[in-house]
Structure formats: structure tokens, C-alpha cells
Amino acid sequence: MSFELFVARRYLQSKQRSGFLSVITVIALGGVILGVAALIIMLSVTNGFSGEVRSRLIGMDAHVSVQRFYDKPIDAPADLIDSLAAYDISAAAPVAKGKVILVTDDEEMDGVFVWGIDTASFSQVSDLPRHLRYDSQKQFHLTPEDGRKPGIVLGAYLANRMGVGLGDTVFLMTIGNQSLEDIMMGGISPKIDAFEVTDIFESGMYHFDDNFAFIAIEQARQLLRIGAEGATAIHIRIDNLDEATQLRERLSEDLGYPYYTTDWTQQFPELFEWMELEKWVIFIALSLIIVVAAFNIMSILSMSILIKTPEIGILRAMGARSGGISRIFVLQGLFIGVFGTSLGCIVGLIICTLQDRFQIISIPSDIYIISSLPVDMQVTDFLLVSSISVLICFLAAILPARKAASLQPVDAIRYIM
């Protein structure tokens, strides 16, 4: 053990009867532990909420989507999907999208986004089946059976607003894809199809739950008049979300005109940027707890210098250099910082693990959809918080250490009795 480390360790252990230095050392240590644990917990909770939002938004929509310019239909989606097999994707599904008017028996009317889906392939690229409210097997029932009407799945908020439920009949009306000549000669002739509500989905995202309806792709092709085999988009799912942008760029380059490709990062960029900004604001705000603990460290070391001034003078008279005296007090600050940071990380890890496994803190599921506080611990957060905490404690120790190093031996031992 080096001379500076030995002395620093002894200085942290008060020999005074009151034990004053030991008490305030524990207080400063507790401040570091509290600050680090609070940062770890809040960042993990923020990651958890962000992950929930992202999984619900992206889970409902495509990781990567291929469409044609000007919203023109894709005439041969099966051939395009076959060509996508050369890329590293998990699944692909054709989708027929459009805007229609939803009408109920009570003459309630509103515009909605309707997606025509192939039930088998769409289940592989979307999490929609997991959010179905009534089907215990989480399967779509959209194709007509036994002479019944074709099925439709509505969002929970949309169904509630329109006053419809399971088994009710609704009508989809569209006037799209009519030529100007047909309109001039015969007037506007809307196409109206009847559907039976076979299920309701509740994803937890208002954007989807209040505006979207899903029908079979065969009925969507007839309703939107896009051809017997057409589709308006190809939805692609991949294993690693972080590779979505790279895949989009490759597809854009390989497919070229008339196709264009988008990925999930372009769907709600403002929302994801806001969540990332919120995380940094929380990090900066809670870092003030560690800054307060750093001021306590400065106070401890300053008082320690006042009490140990004669001993510092003796050390200097015995040949200790000013750099060695400075390192003694820097090591004290680093000890408090490293030990407090380590305990804070352990406390944060334990609390987050308990919450993740046992859902100790619950939240109202009717408001937040999820029933407990989500946590997502990331190694980068632990490393960042630990580095910042130790750095703040190190900087807090420099000023008192320089003051101790500037003491002259004669002045330091002048008042020794």
C-alpha cells in the first residue's frame, strides 16, 4: 500500500470522540448513493416507457415498408415479396391501405384508415393479433363464413366513439378511383360494403385505436378498386430494429423507381426525439443530487484539512512533497465517489430487478394500458452514471487537495503544543 493511500484511509476514519468526520463522511457517501440510485432507477423507468411506446408503435406498423410513388398500387406484390427473400428479413406481407368512411346503423359517420390484410402473413409482421380483445387464440376472423358478412376489426376508441360492438354491422364507403369521365357522365357513385365487427383491438396507442380498421385484403381490393392481386404496400419485419435504416437504404437503391422505401424511424421522428430529450433532461436534473453530494465532499475535505493541519505540517517536515499531500485528499474524494457510486449502482440494480420481476409498483391499467411500472436496465446507463458520478467527486476533491498541498511546514506546525 502506498504512503498516500494509507494516510487517506486513516484520515477517513475519525479518531475524535465525537466521530464528527466519520458522521459527515457517511452523510456524503449516502448522498452519492442516493443520487446514483435515483439516476439508475429513473433512467431505467424512462427506458421502460420508451420501449413500451416503441414496441406498440412499431409492433402495429412495419419495420420497413415498400410502396409506390403517388400511392399507386403494386400490381404483383407476390413477386416483389419473393424478391425480398434475398435480404435478411423475418417476414413480409402485402397490405392494401386506404381512407374510407365508416357508417353505422345509427347513421354515425366518420373517416377511418382501413387496412386490408392477409391474415396469415400479416400476423408475422405485426403485433396486432396480441391486442385483440375477444379472441382467446389471438386470431383474425375476417373472411365471410356460412353466408355471413365479411369481418372487420375496429380500434377500441373508434368502436366506442361510433357506438358499435362485437357482432354489430358497419358499412365502409368510398368514392375513390373513379375517373373524371365516369363522374361527369354518371355522377359520384360511392361503393358501399357491409361488414360485421368480429373483434376489437386495443394497442394502447390512441393513434391506432381511434383511427384504424382492419379487413381481409380481398375485400379491401374490391372496396378500394386496386385490382384482384394488388396491394398498396409491402410490410417487412426484421430481427434487429437497428438495422432497419440500412435495409431501407439497400432496398431504395436496389428497387429504384417507381418504388420507395420507409422505415420505422421515419414514422414518428418527433416522438422518438422527444423521448430521447426527456431522458437527457431527467439525467441532468437528477445529477444535481450528485453535485450536492460533491459539495459535501468538499466540506469534508476542507474540515479535515483544518483538523489535520498540524499533521500535514509534520508530514511535510518529514519530507512529504506537496504532490503527495494533494494525492492524499484526492484519494479521499475518489474513495467516497467510487464506493458511493458502486453501492448506488447495486441499490438501483436491486430495486429495478425487484420491480421487473414482482411488479411492486403498480399503475392504473385503464389509463396507461400497462399494469406496472416498466423498467429497462441498460449497461450504457450504468457506465455513464458511474463515470459522471466518479468524475464529479474527483473534481470536488481537487480544490481542497490543492489547498492542503499549499500549506508550508512552518505555518502548519506553528500551533502544536
Secondary structure by P-SEA (a helix, b strand, c coil): ccaaaaaaaaaaccccccaaaaaaaaaaaaaaaaaaaaaaaaaaaaaaaaaaaaaaaaaacccbbbbbccccccccaaaaaaaaccccccbbbbbbbbbbbbbccccbbbbbbbbbbaaaaaaacccccccccccccccccccccccccbbbbbcaaaaaaacccccbbbbbbbcccccaaaaaaccbbbbbbbbcccccccccccccccbbbbccaaaaaaaaccccccccbbbbbcccccaaaaaaaaaaaaacccbbbbccccccaaaaaaaaaaaaaaaaaaaaaaaaaaaaaaaaaaaaaaaaaaaaaaaaaacccaaaaaaaaaaaaaaaaaaaaaaaaaaaaaaaaaaaacccccccccccccccbbbbbbaaaaaaaaaaaaaaaaaaaaaaaaaaaaccccccccccc
